[in-house]
Every structure is written in C-alpha cells, then in structure tokens.
Amino acid sequence: MTPDHARNMRLIGHCDQGGRADGIQVMVEKGFAYIGHLFSQGFSIVDVRDPKNPKPAGYVAAPPNTWNVHLQVADNLLLVIHGKDVFADAAFADEASYYKASAGTALGTAAPTTARNWDAGLAVYDISTAGQPRRIGFMPVSGGIHRIWYTGGRWAYVSALLDGYTDFIFMTVDMSDPSRPREAGRYALQGMHLAAGEKPSWEPNRKFGLHHALVDGDIAWGAWRDAGLVVIDVADRSDPRLIKHVNWSPPFQGGTHNCLPLADRDLLVVLDEAVLDDFEDGLKNIWLFDVKDPANPIPVSTMPPPMDADYPHKGAHYGPHNIHENRPGTFQSSSMIFSTWQNAGVRVFDIENARQPKEVGALVPPPPRSMMDQRPGKKPIIQTCDIFVDKAGLIYVTDYNAGLYVMEFNG
C-alpha cells in the first residue's frame, strides 16, 4: 500500500477491521485496539500485537439506532458512549443539517415530546482479559453521551446531552464503583438550560455544545464547538465552576474539538474541527494558547496548513479533526503534536518554538478501497479521523471508510 504523500513517516500495517472499515476513536491497550464505528454501530477489537499485521479480533454490536463512536481505556476498564446514530437518520443525510443546529434541537431532546428510539448513556466493560470486553455497568443519560475523558481512578468526564438543554454539557462521573457509574456534577453555559427558563444569546444555527474536555489537575479545558474554549474549575467535582469562556468565532469558523494542556510549558493546544465537505466551512486552525493564567488564555500561533497539495479543492472534509491527547501510558510530548487532517492525512508539528510551529512529518494514505459512508454525494477520498500514539511511538490512525492504519514517524 503506497501513500499518496509521505514525509518522515511510513505505513507499516493496515486492517479493514473485519469488513467494518469505518472508524472513529481508537484506544490501544495491551496489544489490542478498541475502535468505535461511525456507520457500523458498535465497536471493534483489533489485535495489534504484531503491528505490521493487525488482525480483527472481535466486534460488539450496539443497540438499534445507537452508535458507539467514542471510547476510553484505563484501569482494565473500557468506557463506551451510547448515543443516537445520527448519520443513519435520513434527516441528517446532509451533514450540514446536524452541524448547523443545536444537538438538542436536531435530536429532539431540548423540549422532549416523544420516546427515544436509541440507547443513551455510558457503558462500562471489564477488559482485564485483553481483547475480551465483558460489560459490567451502565449509566443512563437521557439524550446520550458524545465523548469521554477517563485516565483511570475515580473520575470520568463526559459531554452529556440532557433533556431540557440546548446541547451537550460538561458532566463529572463518579467511577468509584465501575458497575454503577453515577453523575457527580455538571456545568453548562448560561442560556443552555431551556427547562430552567434560560434563553440562548446565540443564533439557532450555532452549535454551543461541548465536544469534550481534557482535565489536568483541577482544571477542565472544554472544547465547546462554536462557543470556543470554556475553562472550568473542577476542584469540587460535584460543583464545577466557570473560570473563563473565550470565543473567537466569529470572525473565525468555530467547531472547537480538542483542548490539550501542556502544563510544563503553560501552553494549550486547541483544535477547531472541519465538519463540512468541499471546504464549505473554510480554513480551520490548530491554535497554541498561552495559559500561564488560566483566566486569561492568549493565542500565540497556529499550525501551518498542509502545502504539498491543493487539499481545499480535493473534496470531502479538509482540515483538522483530532490530535493525540498525551494520555498517561502513551507517547507524551510537549513539543511534538500529532494530528489528523482528514483528506490531508496525518500531520506532525514541532512546537518547540511556540510562536513558530513547523510541520516535520506527514502521511496521506491512498483512497479507500470501498465506501462505508453511503450518504448521497460521498466520494472515495481519504478521511483520516482519530490518532493514538503508543509509548513506543507507533501511530494508530482511523478513517471513516478505510480501516485502521499503523504508522511510524521517522523525523
């Protein structure tokens, strides 16, 4: 398999995930990759003990109309989200109809009047036997969960869609009994809680909802889509409180997706996700903020966009989607940032000089062999999605249609 473009990187392995080649989030633990699906519902397990020859090792189906797009692994536990399978719904065949409305409006949870036809909440699996998840717990959440941050111990952090709210909010989850996870506290921007009489101050086509938050110490760094960055004090997990809300959209395009704190350098990496085909939502950035004072985040630079091809006109999604999030037990660096750029593949940036980041590695896989995405107008163009870098430096990358890639960075 020959990449369309490679610089200081090489492909060493590939797997079609047992024919379910659509992938979103990937976690690797004890020689097995756990991969959430975008179109196949459920999640898959891939044996990556030989990274040059990864093999399908299992699949766990989701309930009807439900997806398991995101998951987390720590402490011999696998946490998996349950939410509405949005793109199986004909109402969202045009992706823009989901991204240009609040989730509560789009999914009917802001002012609920009908029963759900999907499963909603947080599932917990025991994976003490590697590659063999055994479900042990579940926490119902009225509208579902989008993404989780869990690195072990007592606390997990989720973006939760609750009845009566406009969109996903921040929730702390007590995992002290993994068989019975429970909500401990929550935080929402003022104007999100419709059932309490609040009124949004933003336009209806703006997604003011949490994608997810990364927690470092007692601070949660929340990527709040079109609302930008929301910094939250979680010293009291039962009572999260706002430190600062900063939004740069407009004039920029919104879609904030990841916030990665680099505590040793007082920096924060913030990624705005490209969500629409054919460059409809314009250039999205990966930003660097100075967060020496968490109450006063200051932007200092952006990563340079790929320049080796005309990606804005290549088709499908172009722009950032995800970054490797420096999880404990994985590759950790405060100077190297690994990112996915959808039709522009994987990009590696050196941010040693925070004011002048530079690209030092890239790999664009070839077009997918077949399409898992059957929505109208979708084209066979690479769409790199999530990225996970293990402690040894091996890079695991998912795609919406093309399966799991294993890569090396040689820079």
C-alpha positions, -999 to +999 in steps of 0.1 A: +000+000+000+016+032-012+008+066+004-003+095-017+023+116+001+048+108+029+074+129+046+094+114+076+067+089+080+059+054+067+030+029+067+038-003+084+004-020+088-033-019+079-065-037+088-100-035+074-114-042+109-132-073+098-150-056+070-162-028+092-137-003+079-153+028+093-135+041+124-137+070+148-119+069+182-092+044+187-076+033+220-047+008+222-041-013+254-021-045+260-018-053+223-054-047+213-070-017+196-106-008+205-123+012+177-156+030+177-176+029+144-193+057+126-216+037+103-213+001+115-226+010+150-210-009+178-172-012+183-145-035+171-114-050+186-082-054+165-052-075+176-021-052+171+005-073+189+021-076+155+017-040+143+028-050+108-001-075+106-031-062+126-060-087+127-097-084+135-103-098+170-140-091+177-170-069+174-196-058+199-229-046+184-247-015+196-284-015+203-307-004+174-303+032+162-273+036+186-237+043+179-205+038+200-183+064+182-161+072+212-145+052+240-117+053+266-094+027+282-078+028+317-075+006+348-086-025+329-119-007+320-133+002+287-158+031+288-181+034+257-206+061+248-242+053+237-259+080+217-282+084+187-267+071+154-271+104+138-259+096+103-282+066+100-311+090+102-324+103+068-329+137+084-291+141+086-281+127+051-270+163+045-243+166+072-248+203+074-282+198+089-266+184+120-237+208+123-258+239+117-283+233+146-280+227+183-279+190+192-310+193+214-330+208+186-317+183+160-323+153+181-355+165+198-342+165+234-343+202+241-381+200+246-388+163+246-422+152+235-416+117+221-400+085+232-364+077+222-356+051+196-319+049+206-299+038+237-284+066+257-257+066+283-223+053+294-214+016+292-185+001+312-166-031+302-141-051+321-110-058+298-088-074+324-086-102+298-071-082+270-092-081+238-123-096+255-146-069+268-172-080+294-199-055+302-203-048+339-221-014+342-242+013+326-252+048+335-283+061+316-281+096+303-314+109+288-301+121+254-268+103+253-231+110+255-208+122+228-173+118+242-154+108+274-121+117+291-110+089+315-074+081+325-082+059+355-092+063+391-124+077+405-134+104+380-145+103+344-157+134+324-183+133+297-202+155+273-238+147+280-270+156+262-297+160+288-334+166+283-342+203+286-307+216+275-299+230+241-268+209+235-241+187+252-229+199+286-200+190+309-206+163+334-183+147+361-189+109+366-180+090+398-164+057+388-156+045+423-180+016+416-174+008+379-206-013+379-226+017+389-212+049+375-231+079+386-233+116+378-215+138+404-217+173+389-224+193+358-217+226+341-235+244+312-230+278+297-257+303+307-285+301+282-283+263+276-308+251+302-341+258+285-361+238+310-350+262+337-362+292+317-328+302+303-327+317+268-297+313+244-279+345+235-266+329+203-282+323+169-301+290+164-276+278+137-247+279+161-236+247+180-229+260+215-223+225+229-193+207+245-174+182+223-153+171+252-130+184+279-095+173+290-088+175+327-054+183+342-054+186+379-084+207+390-089+224+356-111+211+328-103+225+294-135+223+274-138+224+236-173+239+232-177+238+194-189+271+181-186+286+216-148+281+216-128+274+248-145+270+282-121+267+312-138+251+343-127+247+379-133+211+390-116+212+424-151+202+437-162+175+412-198+179+425-198+216+417-178+226+385-175+264+381-165+286+352-130+301+352-131+317+317-150+315+284-132+326+253-146+325+218-130+335+185-160+326+163-167+349+146-146+361+130-131+325+128-152+295+118-159+277+151-161+240+156-137+237+186-130+200+191-099+194+213-081+213+241-048+197+251-030+213+280+008+212+280+012+220+317+050+221+318+050+249+292+018+267+303+005+261+268-028+248+255-033+232+220-068+240+207-081+224+175-111+236+155-127+208+135-136+209+098-170+193+095-183+200+060-173+188+026-157+208-002-142+234+022-177+248+029-167+258+064-134+273+054-100+271+070-099+256+105-069+261+127-049+243+154-041+270+178-015+275+206-026+295+236-005+308+264-024+297+296+000+308+323-031+325+337-060+301+331-084+330+335-066+348+306-058+325+277-038+343+250-034+329+214+002+329+203+002+310+170-015+285+147-001+254+130+008+259+093-017+242+070-005+215+046+010+229+015+021+198-005-012+196-025-044+216-031-063+199-003-091+226+000-102+215-035-095+178-032-131+171-020-147+156+012-136+171+045-103+191+046-089+204+078-081+193+114-101+166+131-081+152+161-049+152+179-031+127+201-040+137+236-009+127+256-028+101+277-009+086+307+009+054+295+011+066+259+036+087+240+038+121+257+055+152+245+051+190+250+070+197+218+055+173+192+019+174+182+003+145+161-028+155+143-053+143+116-064+165+087-090+143+070-083+145+032-047+158+040-039+127+062-017+129+093+005+159+101+032+161+128+042+195+142+072+207+161+062+234+186+094+238+204+092+274+193+056+281+203+054+312+182+067+294+150+053+258+148+066+238+119+054+207+101+080+179+105+061+149+092+032+139+071+015+108+056-016+108+033-029+073+028-043+062-006-080+064-014-102+039+004-109+007-015-146+009-008-170+032+009-187+026+043-203+060+041-234+055+019-248+090+022-255+108-010-226+125-027-198+110-007-166+103-026-138+078-022-114+103-006-092+096+024-107+110+056-082+104+085-101+107+117-086+098+151-049+093+161-033+074+190+004+072+196+017+045+219+046+047+243+069+032+217+059+058+192+038+037+169+009+057+155-026+042+151-049+061+127-086+055+119-106+066+088-143+070+081-140+044+053-105+029+050-099+009+082-070+011+107-035+023+097-003+017+117+024+042+110+059+053+121+073+087+124+110+089+115+116+126+120 
